[in-house]
Amino acid sequence: MNFLEDDYQDIREGVRALCATFPPEYHRKIDAERSYPEDFVDALTREGWMAALIPEEYGGSGLGLTEASVIMEEINRAGGNSGACHGQMYNMNTLVQHGSEAQRSRILPKLASGELRLQSMGVTEPTTGTDTTQLKTTAVKKGDRWVINGQKVWISRVQHSDLMILLARTTPLSEVKKKSEGLSIFLVDVKQAMAKGMTVRPIANMVNHETNELFFDELELPEDALIGEEGKGFKYILTGLNAERALIAAECIGDGYWFTDKVTEYVKERKVFGRPIGQNQGVQFPIAEAFIEIEAANLMRYKACALFDAGKPCGSEANMAKLLAAKASWEAANACLQFHGGFGFACEYDVERKFRETRLYQVAPISTNLILSYVAEHILGLPRSF
Ligand SMILES: Cc1cc2nc3c(=O)[nH]c(=O)nc-3n(C[C@H](O)[C@H](O)[C@H](O)COP(=O)(O)OP(=O)(O)OC[C@H]3O[C@@H](n4cnc5c(N)ncnc54)[C@H](O)[C@@H]3O)c2cc1C
């Protein structure tokens, strides 16, 4: 159930039909085994959903971020986890918008057909964290090669991706006017890189999210690995990050509806003290409140996507949508776990898995505090704190 009607029923029905062929047992097993949902991602690719944002001339369906967000929402709403594949959506957008014609025509048709995956984006570093412009990974031009040295952390889906977008400093911080200048993005062929200077070390973590430490030791990339203009990578990566935030807002909304649907059904059925627990207002109110918050977050998500699709600035809206949706899905997760009582902790109900999965989004891809500080300083004009 949700209150908002939208114009995307065809997409919703198509993705729902596919997701119905991957029942809860499938996702539960993948989670328990800490494996990758290859069959699921392959099916999404085969049916063309992963190519939503690829322009038609490159074999995709040429849809907007709004439609892509509906696809991601439906996966999470059906009990799956878009975290296994959402990288391709926002990364390909960076390539579509900032890649050269040669890069686009070489890569995009292969992404559309499923021959290649572009699931990874390497931004975060262990010593600088959220303070992205201070990152230490360098790319130095030597003849017709770029030589990469440094380290990244929490880089997701590298082991299930053929390509990765990497952010590195090409001009030393001391030589740029603004700290956001002098950063560049590169398209890295993962397998080739692993054979000549990139080491991948998996990080065991709370969710079944394949994520890694990366070490670069004199990794050589060809000249044409650079995406767009040298030194403008931070600006380019923000396009991808805004898309990522709007998509993850949609995923949280999908999670939120999954939790409210699941708990609503349960509290109608479960009888304690001779009546359904859902008859108690102490049970009803947290569920109703979470539902209201999900609906409200949904409005901001559509606004962020509409601005993005219109080519207008959407940083504030994408950030606010992500914050609202991550909070709403977390409230819904808490209510769902709480009112399942002990059964909420049993893996077979899927509540504990979805609870872990949705919790991530208050920290990654940007933490709640950093969104609050962005709004405080950039929208409200409060003094900068850092
Ligand atoms: C499962 C997972 C997958 C990820 N996947 C990727 C990926 O694919 N690619 C990638 O590049 N990154 C990825 N990340 C990294 C993620 O984007 C970062 O973890 C996140 O941005 C936070 O950065 P950090 O961990 O360095 O935290 P830090 O920057 O160390 O911050 C730690 C805490 O301190 C708070 N904090 C920091 N500074 C301030 C301040 N000035 N005011 C108030 N609070 C502050 C933050 O809000 C945060 O809660 C992933 C992370 C996880 C956990």
The ligand as an SDF file (V2000), in Angstrom:
LIG
                    3D

 53 58  0  0  0  0  0  0  0  0999 V2000
   28.9710   -0.8260    3.1280 C   0  0  0  0  0  0  0  0  0  0  0  0
   29.5990    0.4220    2.6040 C   0  0  0  0  0  0  0  0  0  0  0  0
   29.7420    0.5880    1.2420 C   0  0  0  0  0  0  0  0  0  0  0  0
   30.3780    1.7130    0.7440 C   0  0  0  0  0  0  0  0  0  0  0  0
   30.5890    1.8250   -0.6190 N   0  0  0  0  0  0  0  0  0  0  0  0
   31.3800    2.8370   -1.0890 C   0  0  0  0  0  0  0  0  0  0  0  0
   31.7630    2.8840   -2.4730 C   0  0  0  0  0  0  0  0  0  0  0  0
   31.3720    2.0280   -3.2740 O   0  0  0  0  0  0  0  0  0  0  0  0
   32.5790    3.8820   -2.8750 N   0  0  0  0  0  0  0  0  0  0  0  0
   33.0630    4.8350   -2.0370 C   0  0  0  0  0  0  0  0  0  0  0  0
   33.8050    5.6960   -2.4780 O   0  0  0  0  0  0  0  0  0  0  0  0
   32.7050    4.8330   -0.7200 N   0  0  0  0  0  0  0  0  0  0  0  0
   31.8860    3.8630   -0.2270 C   0  0  0  0  0  0  0  0  0  0  0  0
   31.5410    3.8230    1.0990 N   0  0  0  0  0  0  0  0  0  0  0  0
   32.0760    4.8370    1.9990 C   0  0  0  0  0  0  0  0  0  0  0  0
   31.0160    5.7840    2.5410 C   0  0  0  0  0  0  0  0  0  0  0  0
   30.6440    6.6850    1.5470 O   0  0  0  0  0  0  0  0  0  0  0  0
   31.6400    6.4370    3.7800 C   0  0  0  0  0  0  0  0  0  0  0  0
   31.7370    5.4340    4.7920 O   0  0  0  0  0  0  0  0  0  0  0  0
   30.8080    7.5810    4.2820 C   0  0  0  0  0  0  0  0  0  0  0  0
   30.8300    8.6340    3.3460 O   0  0  0  0  0  0  0  0  0  0  0  0
   31.3630    8.0920    5.6020 C   0  0  0  0  0  0  0  0  0  0  0  0
   32.7420    8.2990    5.5100 O   0  0  0  0  0  0  0  0  0  0  0  0
   33.7210    7.6520    6.5830 P   0  0  0  0  0  0  0  0  0  0  0  0
   33.3490    6.2430    6.7740 O   0  0  0  0  0  0  0  0  0  0  0  0
   35.1160    7.9460    6.2090 O   0  0  0  0  0  0  0  0  0  0  0  0
   33.3370    8.4180    7.9160 O   0  0  0  0  0  0  0  0  0  0  0  0
   34.0670    9.6910    8.5330 P   0  0  0  0  0  0  0  0  0  0  0  0
   34.2230   10.7610    7.5050 O   0  0  0  0  0  0  0  0  0  0  0  0
   35.2530    9.2410    9.2930 O   0  0  0  0  0  0  0  0  0  0  0  0
   32.9500   10.1510    9.5590 O   0  0  0  0  0  0  0  0  0  0  0  0
   32.5960    9.3460   10.6910 C   0  0  0  0  0  0  0  0  0  0  0  0
   31.3970    9.9550   11.3930 C   0  0  0  0  0  0  0  0  0  0  0  0
   31.7160   11.2590   11.8440 O   0  0  0  0  0  0  0  0  0  0  0  0
   30.7670   12.1830   11.3710 C   0  0  0  0  0  0  0  0  0  0  0  0
   31.4340   13.4380   10.9910 N   0  0  0  0  0  0  0  0  0  0  0  0
   32.5800   13.5840   10.2860 C   0  0  0  0  0  0  0  0  0  0  0  0
   32.8520   14.8830   10.1450 N   0  0  0  0  0  0  0  0  0  0  0  0
   31.8570   15.5640   10.7480 C   0  0  0  0  0  0  0  0  0  0  0  0
   31.5600   16.9550   10.9370 C   0  0  0  0  0  0  0  0  0  0  0  0
   32.3630   17.8920   10.4500 N   0  0  0  0  0  0  0  0  0  0  0  0
   30.4520   17.2920   11.6120 N   0  0  0  0  0  0  0  0  0  0  0  0
   29.6270   16.3390   12.1120 C   0  0  0  0  0  0  0  0  0  0  0  0
   29.8460   15.0020   11.9640 N   0  0  0  0  0  0  0  0  0  0  0  0
   30.9410   14.6380   11.2950 C   0  0  0  0  0  0  0  0  0  0  0  0
   30.1370   11.5570   10.1290 C   0  0  0  0  0  0  0  0  0  0  0  0
   28.8340   12.0160    9.9770 O   0  0  0  0  0  0  0  0  0  0  0  0
   30.1890   10.0790   10.4640 C   0  0  0  0  0  0  0  0  0  0  0  0
   29.0280    9.6810   11.1250 O   0  0  0  0  0  0  0  0  0  0  0  0
   30.8430    2.7240    1.6220 C   0  0  0  0  0  0  0  0  0  0  0  0
   30.6640    2.5680    3.0070 C   0  0  0  0  0  0  0  0  0  0  0  0
   30.0620    1.4320    3.5050 C   0  0  0  0  0  0  0  0  0  0  0  0
   29.9270    1.2820    4.9930 C   0  0  0  0  0  0  0  0  0  0  0  0
  1  2  1  0
  2  3  1  0
  2 52  2  0
  3  4  2  0
  4  5  1  0
  4 50  1  0
  5  6  2  0
  6  7  1  0
  6 13  1  0
  7  8  2  0
  7  9  1  0
  9 10  1  0
 10 11  2  0
 10 12  1  0
 12 13  2  0
 13 14  1  0
 14 15  1  0
 14 50  1  0
 15 16  1  0
 16 17  1  0
 16 18  1  0
 18 19  1  0
 18 20  1  0
 20 21  1  0
 20 22  1  0
 22 23  1  0
 23 24  1  0
 24 25  2  0
 24 26  1  0
 24 27  1  0
 27 28  1  0
 28 29  2  0
 28 30  1  0
 28 31  1  0
 31 32  1  0
 32 33  1  0
 33 34  1  0
 33 48  1  0
 34 35  1  0
 35 36  1  0
 35 46  1  0
 36 37  1  0
 36 45  1  0
 37 38  2  0
 38 39  1  0
 39 40  1  0
 39 45  2  0
 40 41  1  0
 40 42  2  0
 42 43  1  0
 43 44  2  0
 44 45  1  0
 46 47  1  0
 46 48  1  0
 48 49  1  0
 50 51  2  0
 51 52  1  0
 52 53  1  0
M  END
$$$$
